Amino acid sequence: MGSLRDAIRQAQDIKVERDVDIPDWGVTVDVHGLPSGDWEAYQNKLNKVRFQDGRSGAEMAVRSNRAEIVAKALYEPGSAERVFPDLAEGISILSKKSAGVLDGLFSLCRHLSGENRDFQQKIKDAEGNSGSDQR
């Protein structure tokens, strides 16, 4: 049996929603949840935005940050290839798209990443996935 560290390292805990139709764009994509590091970076950017002057600047910064999360989450169907391998290009394209579509994809990515669950729910989910009663 390998070490606990190796087991954690090898765990495939990032969820994927396959074949997500986006009728407004006429495409189908796979949407991947993101690792905690990407969410922490997003939260740090939001905290910085709160200190910016001007409401429209803050709103645009939030939309760009959401576009960044979505750009990182969109993959070619059945592939390990991101739709936007050039992240800056993806952000530029997505930040000009419908806020409703972008928000829907952001919410799905957030759900797949477990960011929309409270701490107690995350504990319950982890216990249900442990396979045995480990203490």
N, C-alpha and C positions, 0 to 999 in steps of 0.2 A: 504494500500500500504506500502511495506517495505521501508527501508531507501535506499538511493542511494548507500551507502557502501555495503549493502547486495546485491543489484542488480549487482554491479560490481563483488563482490565475487562469485556470482552464475552464472555469464555469462560464457557460454561455447564457448570461442573464439579460442580455439586451434583446428586447422583444421586437418583432417585425410584423407589420400588417402588409400582406402581399396583395398585389393587383388592386390598388386603390384607384377607382375611376375618378377623374377630375373632368366632368363634362364641360365646364367653362373653358377649359384649355384643350379639350379633345385628346387627352392623354390618359394613360394608366401608368402608375408608378408603384414601387414598393416604398413604404415609409418605415424607417428604422428609428427606434428609440435612441437616445444619446446617452453617453456615459456621464457620470456625475461631474467630471471636470468641465464639460461643456456647459452644464447648467450652472455651475458656480461662476464661470466666466460671464454668463448671461446675467446672473443676479448682480455681480459686481458692476457690470455696465449699467444696469438699471439704477443702482445706487448712485453712480456718477451722474446719470441723467437728471436725477432729482435736484442736483446742485447747479444745473445749467440755467442760464438766464433765458427767458422767453418761452412761452408755452408752445409755439409752433416748432421751435427747435427741439424741445423735449419730445413732442409727439413724433416727429420724424425720426429721432434717434431710437425711440422704442420700436417703431415700425421696421427700421433697418436691423435692429437686434433680432426681431422676430424673423425677418427675412434670412438672417444668418443661420438661425436655428433650423428653419425649414430647408435652406440650401444644404445644410449638413445632413439632413434626414432623408432627402429624396434620392432613391436609387433606381437604376434601370431594373425593370421587372426580371426577377429570377437571377440577378447578377450581383456581384460585389462592387460594381462600378457606380459611383455617384453620378447623378444627372449633371451636377455642376462640379467637376473636379477643380475648376478654378473658382474658389470661393468668392472672390471679389466680383467676378462676373455674375455668379448666381445671385448675390446680394443685390447687385445693380438691376438685374432682370426682375427679381421677385419683388423688390420694393416699389416697382411700378405696376404691379398687378393688383387685382381686386383685394381690398382689405378683408372682405368676407371669406374668400377662398384661402387667403394666407392665414387668417385666424383659424379657420377650420383645420388646416394642415398643422398649424402650430399646436392646437389643442390635441390633435391625434398624436403628435410627437411627444407632447407633454404626458399624455396618458400612457403611451408605450414606455416612456422613461420612468414612470412611477412618480412623477412630480406632482400629480394631482391627488395623491393619497396622503392622508395624515399619518403621523408617525405610528400610531397604534395599528392602523390598517397595514402598514408596511411590515410590522412585527408579525401580525397574524398571517400575512401572505408568506413571509419567510418561514414561519413555523410549518405551514402547510406544504411547503416545498422541500423541507429538510430530509424527508425520507425516513427519519427515525427520531426518537426523542433524545436529542443530544443536549447535555447540560454541562 
